Amino acid sequence: MSPTAMMISSDSHIIEPPDLWTERATGPMAERVPQVRREPGGDWWYIDGQRSMSFLGFQAGNRFDQDPTKLRIEASFDEVRPGAYDPEKFIADNRTDGVAASVIYPSEALLAYSIPDSGLCSTTMALYNDFIAEFCAHDPERLKGIALINLDDIDEAIAELTRCRNMGLAGAMVSVMPPAGQGYDNPRYEPFWSAAVDLDVPLSMHVATGRTLASASGQTKNDVRVVTEAAFYLQDHFVRKSLGEMIFAGVFERHPKLKVGSVEHEVGWIPFWLFQMDYCYTDRPLRGDWHRFADPDARPSHFFSSNCFVSFQEDAVGVRVRDTFGTHTLMWGSDYPHTESTFPRSREVVAETLADVPDDEQQMILKDNCAALYGFDLDLLEADLLG
């Protein structure tokens, strides 16, 4: 990897300021939207009275210098890096890390998908969308925000997707784990897929955005202090299920311009998953009303290759088997400023991860694919890098 090679992060984050929602919400929702309470050991987010998580963005890079088991899961907001919530400092931090531009996801707002009350869920997302649009407006050539969309009500979701596109947001998230019985093979989503195509909005499924994390009592279970190990080592389960349901239901066959991606699930799982899907399609006896593609030569893996993208961080094994699913689907992300991010050693990590990848493919993974998907101006970014 060239020491001056341009990098675009397809998966970076902001840390939401404590007053993001409380200063924007009005009426009855003002007491229910995410807000911060100071407790012994740190500040904690509460959503509708339920504890969520503490602040991230205060120990990026520490994993390189200390025992990872000693890293903390709670902090006060005043410990958070200013670059995590100030757009000018965000750009400066990433520039020192070799990152020219970023696609930006939330932190606390990822957990909005698990809010049981649909109205509160949508309000929380809409207020965040306003914030991230303002954040990225500071430098829209280098900051591309991703909207949050609640699909409980499809007409409402389309209206919010349209509003967010008009505000300049470059993409939108949907839950990686929709409610039981409402998987993405359900025909109810068809108008939304069409709207995403018409608006030219790529959709993504980010880790930790399950819509089914509410308990039967209506209480959310998002306390980071009681997360099991499986929440980390089985993260790719849900995105495989959701993308697979879309593929097998013929969603991409009906919407050939629709782009849907996996974010922060890494990529080593893809080859075996594609093999299993193709085998299921070609060698399993039909059951019920299983969909058959109009093209007799089409396979599930073909639709993944043509319609899906994947953002990864440092999955060297997955990169080595990229020939099974295509370099054109791959995009690198730093995960700045989260604890597990590659910041501030992104160039070092990327050089090691892509050590055996030809230069032209490195460029695809580090900038070209992301720029094409989200509309970054590579000439402008290149001129800035050289200047």
C-alpha positions in Angstrom: 0.0 0.0 0.0 1.4 3.4 -1.0 1.9 5.7 2.0 0.0 8.4 0.2 -2.9 6.2 -1.0 -6.3 7.8 -0.5 -8.6 6.1 1.9 -12.4 6.6 2.3 -14.0 5.1 5.4 -17.3 3.4 4.5 -18.1 3.0 8.2 -17.3 5.8 10.7 -19.4 7.1 13.6 -20.3 10.2 15.5 -20.9 10.3 19.2 -24.2 12.0 19.9 -24.1 15.1 22.2 -26.1 14.6 25.4 -28.7 17.2 24.4 -29.2 16.0 20.8 -32.7 14.8 21.4 -33.8 16.8 24.4 -33.1 20.2 22.7 -35.1 19.1 19.6 -38.0 17.1 20.9 -41.3 18.8 21.8 -44.6 17.8 23.4 -45.0 14.4 25.1 -42.0 12.9 23.4 -39.6 15.3 25.1 -39.6 13.2 28.3 -39.2 9.9 26.4 -36.5 10.5 23.8 -32.8 9.5 24.6 -31.3 11.6 27.4 -28.3 11.3 29.6 -28.2 10.6 33.4 -25.0 10.9 35.4 -24.2 7.9 37.5 -21.2 6.6 39.4 -18.6 5.7 36.9 -20.0 7.6 33.9 -22.9 9.1 32.0 -25.6 6.7 30.7 -28.2 7.1 28.0 -31.8 6.3 28.9 -34.6 5.8 26.3 -38.1 6.0 27.5 -36.9 5.4 31.1 -34.8 2.4 30.1 -31.1 2.3 30.5 -29.2 2.0 27.2 -25.5 2.5 27.0 -22.8 4.8 28.2 -20.5 6.9 25.9 -18.1 5.6 23.4 -15.4 7.6 21.6 -13.1 8.2 24.5 -10.5 5.4 24.1 -10.0 5.0 20.3 -6.5 3.6 19.8 -6.2 2.3 23.4 -6.5 -1.3 22.2 -3.2 -1.0 20.5 -1.4 0.1 23.7 -3.0 -1.8 26.6 -4.6 -5.0 27.6 -8.0 -5.0 25.8 -9.7 -6.6 28.8 -8.9 -3.5 30.7 -10.8 -1.2 28.3 -13.8 0.5 29.8 -17.5 0.3 28.8 -18.6 3.5 30.5 -17.4 7.1 30.5 -18.7 10.6 31.0 -19.3 12.8 27.9 -16.5 15.1 28.9 -14.0 12.3 28.2 -15.2 11.9 24.6 -12.9 13.0 21.8 -14.1 16.4 20.4 -13.7 15.0 16.9 -16.5 12.5 17.7 -19.1 15.3 17.7 -17.5 18.4 16.1 -17.4 18.1 12.3 -14.2 20.2 11.9 -12.3 18.2 14.4 -13.8 15.0 13.0 -12.2 15.8 9.6 -8.9 16.8 11.2 -8.7 13.6 13.3 -9.4 11.4 10.2 -7.0 13.3 8.1 -4.2 12.5 10.6 -5.2 8.9 10.2 -5.0 9.0 6.4 -8.8 9.1 5.9 -9.9 11.7 3.3 -13.6 11.3 3.7 -16.1 9.2 5.7 -19.6 7.6 5.6 -21.1 8.3 9.0 -23.2 6.1 11.2 -24.5 6.9 14.7 -23.6 5.3 18.0 -26.4 5.6 20.6 -28.9 6.0 17.8 -28.2 2.5 16.5 -30.2 1.3 19.5 -33.2 3.3 18.4 -34.2 0.3 16.3 -34.9 -1.6 19.6 -37.4 1.0 20.9 -40.7 -1.0 21.2 -43.0 2.0 20.7 -43.1 2.7 17.0 -43.9 6.4 17.3 -41.0 7.0 19.7 -38.7 5.0 17.5 -39.6 7.1 14.5 -39.3 10.4 16.4 -35.9 9.4 17.8 -34.7 8.5 14.3 -36.1 11.7 12.6 -34.4 14.0 15.2 -31.1 12.1 14.7 -31.5 12.5 10.9 -31.9 16.3 11.4 -28.7 16.3 13.5 -26.5 14.3 11.1 -27.7 16.3 8.1 -26.5 19.4 9.9 -23.3 17.8 10.9 -22.4 16.7 7.3 -23.5 20.1 5.9 -20.2 21.4 7.4 -18.4 19.7 4.5 -20.6 17.5 2.3 -17.7 16.5 0.1 -16.0 14.7 3.0 -18.9 13.8 5.3 -21.7 11.6 4.0 -24.4 10.8 6.5 -26.6 7.8 6.7 -30.3 8.2 7.7 -32.1 6.0 10.1 -35.4 4.6 8.9 -38.2 2.8 10.8 -40.1 0.4 8.5 -43.0 -0.3 10.8 -45.2 2.0 8.7 -44.1 1.8 5.0 -45.7 5.1 3.9 -44.1 6.9 6.8 -40.8 5.2 6.0 -40.9 6.4 2.4 -41.8 9.9 3.5 -38.8 10.0 5.9 -36.5 8.5 3.3 -37.5 11.2 0.8 -37.1 13.9 3.4 -33.6 12.6 4.3 -32.5 12.5 0.7 -33.7 16.0 0.2 -31.6 17.1 3.2 -28.5 15.6 1.5 -28.0 12.4 3.4 -26.3 9.8 1.2 -27.8 6.5 2.3 -30.2 5.0 4.8 -30.2 2.2 7.4 -32.8 -0.4 7.9 -32.9 -2.9 10.7 -30.6 -5.9 10.4 -33.2 -7.9 12.2 -36.8 -7.0 11.4 -39.7 -8.2 13.6 -40.6 -11.8 13.6 -42.9 -12.6 10.8 -41.9 -9.5 8.9 -38.7 -10.5 7.3 -37.5 -8.8 4.1 -39.1 -11.4 2.0 -42.5 -9.9 3.0 -44.3 -8.2 0.1 -45.1 -5.2 2.4 -41.7 -3.8 1.8 -42.0 -3.6 -2.0 -43.0 0.1 -2.1 -40.0 1.0 0.0 -37.6 -0.9 -2.2 -39.0 1.0 -5.1 -38.6 4.3 -3.4 -35.0 3.6 -2.5 -34.3 2.9 -6.2 -36.2 6.0 -7.3 -34.4 8.2 -4.8 -31.0 6.5 -5.6 -30.4 5.7 -1.9 -28.2 2.7 -1.0 -29.5 0.9 2.0 -27.4 -0.7 4.7 -27.8 -3.1 7.6 -25.4 -2.2 10.5 -24.6 -4.4 13.4 -26.7 -3.8 16.6 -29.8 -2.6 14.8 -32.3 -5.4 15.6 -35.9 -4.3 15.6 -36.8 -7.4 17.8 -34.7 -6.7 20.9 -37.7 -5.7 23.0 -38.8 -8.2 25.7 -42.4 -9.4 26.1 -42.9 -6.8 28.8 -42.0 -4.1 26.4 -38.6 -3.4 28.2 -35.5 -3.0 26.0 -32.5 -5.1 26.8 -29.6 -2.9 25.7 -27.5 -2.6 28.9 -24.0 -3.1 27.6 -23.0 -4.5 31.0 -25.0 -7.7 30.4 -24.3 -8.4 26.8 -23.3 -12.1 26.1 -20.3 -13.2 24.1 -22.6 -14.4 21.4 -23.6 -10.9 20.7 -20.1 -10.4 19.2 -19.1 -13.7 17.7 -22.5 -14.3 16.0 -23.1 -10.8 14.6 -23.2 -12.0 11.0 -26.1 -14.3 11.6 -28.7 -11.7 11.3 -27.4 -10.0 8.2 -27.0 -13.4 6.4 -30.7 -14.1 7.2 -32.0 -10.7 6.1 -30.0 -10.5 2.8 -30.7 -14.1 2.1 -34.5 -13.6 2.5 -34.3 -10.6 0.1 -32.4 -12.7 -2.5 -34.6 -15.8 -2.3 -37.7 -13.7 -2.4 -36.6 -12.2 -5.7 -36.3 -8.6 -4.3 -33.2 -7.9 -6.4 -34.7 -9.6 -9.4 -37.7 -7.1 -9.3 -35.5 -4.2 -8.3 -32.2 -4.6 -10.2 -30.9 -1.2 -9.3 -31.4 -1.6 -5.5 -28.2 -1.6 -3.5 -28.2 -3.1 0.0 -25.1 -3.7 2.2 -23.7 -5.3 5.3 -21.8 -3.0 7.6 -19.5 -4.0 10.5 -20.1 -7.7 10.1 -16.8 -8.4 8.4 -16.7 -10.7 5.3 -15.1 -14.1 6.0 -18.6 -15.6 6.3 -19.6 -14.8 2.7 -18.1 -17.6 0.7 -19.7 -20.4 2.7 -23.0 -18.6 2.9 -23.1 -18.1 -0.9 -22.2 -21.7 -1.5 -25.0 -22.8 0.8 -27.6 -20.5 -0.8 -26.7 -21.7 -4.3 -26.8 -25.3 -3.2 -30.2 -24.8 -1.6 -31.5 -23.2 -4.8 -30.1 -25.9 -7.1 -30.1 -29.1 -5.1 -32.8 -29.0 -2.5 -36.3 -30.1 -3.4 -38.8 -27.3 -3.6 -41.0 -26.7 -0.6 -44.2 -24.6 -0.7 -44.0 -21.5 -2.8 -40.2 -21.1 -3.0 -39.4 -18.4 -5.6 -37.7 -19.4 -8.8 -35.8 -16.8 -10.8 -37.0 -15.9 -14.3 -33.5 -16.5 -15.7 -32.9 -20.3 -15.5 -29.1 -19.7 -15.1 -29.5 -17.2 -12.2 -28.3 -18.2 -8.8 -28.6 -16.5 -5.4 -24.9 -15.6 -5.5 -25.4 -13.7 -8.7 -27.7 -11.3 -7.0 -25.4 -10.8 -4.1 -22.6 -9.9 -6.5 -24.8 -7.5 -8.5 -26.8 -5.8 -5.7 -24.9 -6.1 -2.4 -21.9 -4.4 -0.8 -20.0 -5.2 2.4 -18.0 -2.9 4.7 -15.2 -4.5 6.7 -12.5 -3.3 9.1 -9.6 -5.7 9.3 -10.7 -9.1 8.1 -7.6 -10.4 6.3 -9.1 -13.9 5.9 -12.2 -12.5 4.2 -10.0 -10.4 1.9 -8.0 -13.4 0.8 -11.2 -15.2 -0.5 -12.7 -12.1 -2.2 -12.6 -13.9 -5.5 -15.6 -15.9 -4.4 -17.8 -12.8 -4.1 -16.0 -10.0 -5.9 -13.7 -7.2 -5.0 -16.3 -4.8 -6.4 -18.5 -5.5 -3.3 -15.8 -4.6 -0.7 -15.4 -1.4 1.1 -13.0 -0.6 4.1 -14.1 1.3 7.2 -12.2 2.6 10.2 -15.0 2.5 12.7 -13.7 5.8 14.1 -14.0 6.7 17.0 -15.2 3.5 18.6 -13.0 1.4 20.9 -12.5 -1.3 18.3 -11.6 1.2 15.5 -8.4 1.2 13.5 -7.8 4.8 14.4 -5.1 6.2 14.7 -3.3 3.3 13.0 -5.5 2.8 10.0 -2.7 3.0 7.5 -0.7 0.4 9.4 -3.7 -1.9 9.8 -4.8 -1.6 6.2 -1.3 -2.2 4.9 -1.2 -5.5 6.8 -4.8 -6.5 5.9 -4.3 -5.8 2.2 -0.7 -6.9 2.0 -1.2 -9.4 -0.8 -3.9 -7.4 -2.7 -2.9 -5.9 -6.1 -2.8 -2.1 -6.2 -5.8 -1.7 -8.5 -7.9 -3.8 -6.2 -6.6 -2.0 -3.1 -7.9 1.2 -4.7 -11.3 -0.3 -5.3 -11.5 -1.4 -1.6 -10.1 1.7 -0.1 -11.9 4.4 -2.2 -13.3 3.6 -5.6 -16.2 1.4 -4.5 -17.3 3.7 -1.7 -17.0 6.8 -3.9 -19.2 5.3 -6.6 -21.8 4.1 -4.2 -22.1 7.3 -2.1 -21.1 10.0 -4.6 -17.7 11.2 -3.3 -15.8 13.4 -5.8 -12.4 11.6 -6.0 -10.8 14.4 -8.1 -11.6 16.9 -5.4 -10.4 14.6 -2.6 -7.2 13.8 -4.6 -6.5 17.5 -5.1 -6.9 18.1 -1.4 -4.6 15.3 -0.6 -1.9 16.6 -2.9 -2.4 20.2 -1.9 
